[in-house]
Amino acid sequence: MIKTLLNTPHFSRNAKVLGASLLLFPAGWLAIRYTVVSEAGACNVTPLFLYAATYIGIFVCLFVYSQHKLQDMILVDPLTKTYNNRFFFKALDVEFAKSKRNDQPLSVVHFTILNARSLAKELGKTPDYIHRTFSETVATAIRNTDTFSRIDQNNYTLLLANTDETGAQVLARRLEAQVMSVFRKLKSTIPDAIAFGMCSTAFEKCTSAIEVFDNATKALDAARDSERNRIMSCTDGDCYRNETTH
């Protein structure tokens, strides 16, 4: 993983810039020192101080920028610009602990594009276009405090702080309507293509962060199998027909 990141063009370019700046600093220092030395041999240290301060400031900015980009490569899905599964599960643990500590609800929505390749073919687009359009539409419809992640090729999650099951269901229905509205502008006859499963910390079987996610996944499996209800909750009885392991 780290070796792959180090070999990416962006990281390699920034590393070269930082390395070159380290080599150029002594040369610049000597050049300034040579120009400010008077004939009597006295040296005005002010230009040297300003040079060093400016150089350090630029170097720190470049370093922070590189660290930010490196973090993006580790935690952000490159196609959809959403968070990835690594970030999601860390955030899930943090938000679950916060939810229990503050006695506030927390909901997980696990959703998927049904047959993304077939949908792309029917719309005359690429699967990448489907995923990017889907994620952009979802991103504009959620709060800044909601954590939106792509956890594998076709599955996405929303981590909804201070939101109960009813609020999660309302959001899911709004997202379904907005996403399908976008896709139906390309072809009005396509069937519903999004399935949602959700669960909240209020559900009695959720005693840990991973159980909230697992129960949302069971609800998603039930919604995927259903031909009538593509939005299901962990409190629905059909969610326990099949057991899933993670």
C-alpha positions as CSV (number, residue, x, y, z in Angstrom):
1,M,0.0,0.0,0.0
2,I,2.7,2.5,1.1
3,K,4.9,1.5,-1.8
4,T,2.1,2.1,-4.3
5,L,1.4,5.5,-2.8
6,L,5.1,6.5,-3.0
7,N,5.1,5.6,-6.7
8,T,2.1,7.7,-7.6
9,P,2.9,10.7,-9.8
10,H,1.6,13.3,-7.4
11,F,3.5,12.0,-4.3
12,S,6.7,11.5,-6.4
13,R,6.5,15.1,-7.7
14,N,6.0,16.6,-4.2
15,A,8.8,14.5,-2.8
16,K,11.1,15.8,-5.6
17,V,10.1,19.4,-4.9
18,L,10.8,19.0,-1.2
19,G,14.1,17.3,-1.8
20,A,15.2,19.9,-4.3
21,S,14.3,22.7,-1.8
22,L,16.5,21.1,0.8
23,L,19.4,21.1,-1.6
24,L,18.9,24.7,-2.8
25,F,18.6,26.2,0.7
26,P,22.4,26.2,1.5
27,A,23.1,27.6,-2.0
28,G,20.7,30.5,-1.5
29,W,22.1,31.1,2.0
30,L,25.6,31.4,0.7
31,A,24.5,33.6,-2.2
32,I,22.7,36.1,0.1
33,R,25.6,36.0,2.6
34,Y,28.1,36.8,-0.1
35,T,26.0,39.8,-1.4
36,V,25.4,41.4,2.0
37,V,28.9,41.2,3.3
38,S,30.4,44.7,3.2
39,E,33.9,45.6,2.1
40,A,34.8,45.9,5.7
41,G,33.8,42.3,6.3
42,A,30.6,43.1,8.3
43,C,27.5,41.1,7.6
44,N,23.9,42.3,7.9
45,V,22.0,39.3,9.3
46,T,18.5,40.7,8.5
47,P,18.4,39.4,4.9
48,L,19.6,36.0,6.1
49,F,17.0,35.9,8.8
50,L,14.2,36.9,6.3
51,Y,15.4,34.3,3.8
52,A,15.5,31.5,6.4
53,A,12.0,32.5,7.8
54,T,10.5,32.6,4.3
55,Y,12.1,29.3,3.3
56,I,10.9,27.5,6.4
57,G,7.3,28.9,5.9
58,I,7.2,27.7,2.3
59,F,8.7,24.3,3.2
60,V,6.1,23.8,6.0
61,C,3.3,24.7,3.6
62,L,4.5,22.3,1.0
63,F,4.9,19.5,3.7
64,V,1.4,20.1,5.0
65,Y,-0.1,20.1,1.5
66,S,1.7,16.8,0.7
67,Q,0.4,15.2,3.9
68,H,-3.1,16.4,3.1
69,K,-2.9,14.8,-0.4
70,L,-1.4,11.6,1.0
71,Q,-4.3,11.4,3.4
72,D,-6.7,11.9,0.5
73,M,-5.1,9.0,-1.4
74,I,-5.4,6.7,1.7
75,L,-8.9,7.6,2.8
76,V,-10.8,8.9,-0.3
77,D,-12.2,6.9,-3.3
78,P,-10.5,8.3,-6.4
79,L,-13.5,8.0,-8.7
80,T,-16.3,9.3,-6.6
81,K,-14.4,11.5,-4.2
82,T,-16.2,9.9,-1.3
83,Y,-14.6,8.4,1.7
84,N,-13.5,4.7,1.5
85,N,-14.2,1.7,3.8
86,R,-11.0,2.4,5.8
87,F,-12.4,5.9,6.8
88,F,-15.9,4.7,7.2
89,F,-15.2,2.0,9.8
90,K,-13.0,4.3,11.8
91,A,-15.7,7.0,11.7
92,L,-18.3,4.4,12.7
93,D,-16.4,3.5,15.9
94,V,-16.0,7.2,16.8
95,E,-19.6,8.2,16.1
96,F,-21.0,5.1,17.9
97,A,-19.0,5.9,21.1
98,K,-20.1,9.5,20.8
99,S,-23.7,8.4,20.4
100,K,-23.6,6.3,23.5
101,R,-21.8,8.9,25.5
102,N,-24.3,11.7,24.6
103,D,-27.3,9.5,24.5
104,Q,-28.1,10.5,20.9
105,P,-29.3,8.4,18.0
106,L,-27.0,7.2,15.2
107,S,-28.1,5.6,12.0
108,V,-26.2,3.7,9.3
109,V,-27.7,3.6,5.7
110,H,-26.1,0.9,3.5
111,F,-27.2,1.2,-0.1
112,T,-26.2,-0.1,-3.5
113,I,-26.7,0.5,-7.2
114,L,-28.5,-2.6,-8.5
115,N,-26.8,-4.1,-11.6
116,A,-24.7,-1.0,-12.2
117,R,-23.2,-2.5,-15.4
118,S,-26.6,-3.3,-16.8
119,L,-27.8,0.1,-15.9
120,A,-24.9,1.7,-17.6
121,K,-25.4,-0.3,-20.8
122,E,-29.1,0.6,-20.8
123,L,-28.4,4.3,-20.4
124,G,-25.6,4.2,-23.0
125,K,-23.0,5.3,-20.4
126,T,-20.0,3.7,-18.6
127,P,-20.2,2.2,-15.1
128,D,-17.8,5.0,-14.0
129,Y,-20.2,7.6,-15.2
130,I,-23.0,5.9,-13.2
131,H,-21.1,5.8,-10.0
132,R,-19.8,9.4,-10.3
133,T,-23.2,10.8,-11.2
134,F,-24.8,8.8,-8.4
135,S,-22.3,9.9,-5.8
136,E,-22.5,13.6,-6.9
137,T,-26.3,13.5,-6.6
138,V,-26.1,12.0,-3.1
139,A,-23.4,14.4,-1.9
140,T,-25.6,17.4,-2.8
141,A,-28.5,16.0,-0.8
142,I,-26.9,15.3,2.6
143,R,-25.7,17.3,5.5
144,N,-22.1,18.4,6.0
145,T,-22.1,16.3,9.2
146,D,-23.1,13.1,7.3
147,T,-20.3,10.7,6.4
148,F,-20.7,9.4,2.8
149,S,-18.4,6.5,1.9
150,R,-18.0,4.0,-1.0
151,I,-17.0,0.8,0.8
152,D,-16.7,-1.5,-2.2
153,Q,-17.4,-1.5,-6.0
154,N,-21.1,-1.1,-5.8
155,N,-21.9,-0.4,-2.1
156,Y,-22.1,2.9,-0.3
157,T,-22.8,3.9,3.3
158,L,-24.1,7.0,5.0
159,L,-23.2,7.6,8.7
160,L,-25.9,9.8,10.1
161,A,-25.2,11.4,13.5
162,N,-28.1,12.4,15.7
163,T,-30.5,10.7,13.3
164,D,-33.1,8.0,14.2
165,E,-34.5,5.3,12.0
166,T,-37.4,7.5,10.9
167,G,-35.0,10.3,9.8
168,A,-32.9,7.8,7.9
169,Q,-35.9,6.4,6.1
170,V,-37.0,9.9,5.0
171,L,-33.5,10.6,3.7
172,A,-33.4,7.3,1.8
173,R,-36.6,8.1,0.1
174,R,-35.4,11.5,-0.9
175,L,-32.1,10.1,-2.2
176,E,-34.0,7.5,-4.2
177,A,-36.2,10.1,-5.8
178,Q,-33.3,12.4,-6.7
179,V,-31.0,9.8,-8.1
180,M,-33.7,8.1,-10.2
181,S,-34.8,11.5,-11.4
182,V,-31.3,12.1,-12.8
183,F,-31.1,8.7,-14.4
184,R,-34.6,8.9,-15.9
185,K,-33.6,12.1,-17.7
186,L,-31.5,9.8,-19.8
187,K,-34.1,7.1,-20.2
188,S,-37.5,7.5,-18.5
189,T,-38.5,3.8,-18.5
190,I,-35.8,2.4,-16.4
191,P,-37.0,0.7,-13.1
192,D,-35.8,1.6,-9.6
193,A,-32.1,0.9,-9.5
194,I,-31.2,1.7,-5.8
195,A,-31.7,-0.5,-2.7
196,F,-31.4,0.8,0.8
197,G,-30.9,-0.9,4.2
198,M,-30.7,1.0,7.4
199,C,-30.3,0.5,11.2
200,S,-30.0,2.8,14.2
201,T,-28.5,2.5,17.6
202,A,-32.1,2.4,19.1
203,F,-32.4,-1.2,17.7
204,E,-32.1,-3.6,20.7
205,K,-29.8,-6.0,18.8
206,C,-27.2,-3.2,18.2
207,T,-24.8,-3.3,21.2
208,S,-21.7,-2.4,19.2
209,A,-20.7,-0.3,16.2
210,I,-20.2,-3.3,13.9
211,E,-23.6,-4.7,14.8
212,V,-25.3,-1.5,13.6
213,F,-23.5,-1.9,10.3
214,D,-24.2,-5.7,10.1
215,N,-27.9,-5.1,10.7
216,A,-28.1,-2.4,8.1
217,T,-26.4,-4.8,5.7
218,K,-29.1,-7.5,6.5
219,A,-31.7,-4.9,5.7
220,L,-30.0,-4.1,2.4
221,D,-29.9,-7.8,1.5
222,A,-33.7,-7.9,2.1
223,A,-34.3,-4.8,0.1
224,R,-32.2,-6.1,-2.7
225,D,-34.2,-9.3,-2.8
226,S,-37.6,-7.6,-2.6
227,E,-39.4,-6.5,-5.7
228,R,-41.8,-4.2,-3.9
229,N,-39.8,-2.5,-1.2
230,R,-36.3,-1.2,-2.0
231,I,-36.0,0.7,1.3
232,M,-35.9,-1.5,4.4
233,S,-34.9,-1.2,8.0
234,C,-33.3,-3.7,10.5
235,T,-36.6,-3.6,12.4
236,D,-38.4,-5.2,9.4
237,G,-39.0,-9.0,10.0
238,D,-37.7,-10.0,6.5
239,C,-34.2,-8.8,7.4
240,Y,-33.4,-12.0,9.2
241,R,-34.2,-14.6,6.6
242,N,-30.5,-14.8,5.7
243,E,-27.5,-14.4,8.0
244,T,-24.5,-12.4,6.7
245,T,-21.0,-12.5,8.0
246,H,-18.4,-9.8,8.0
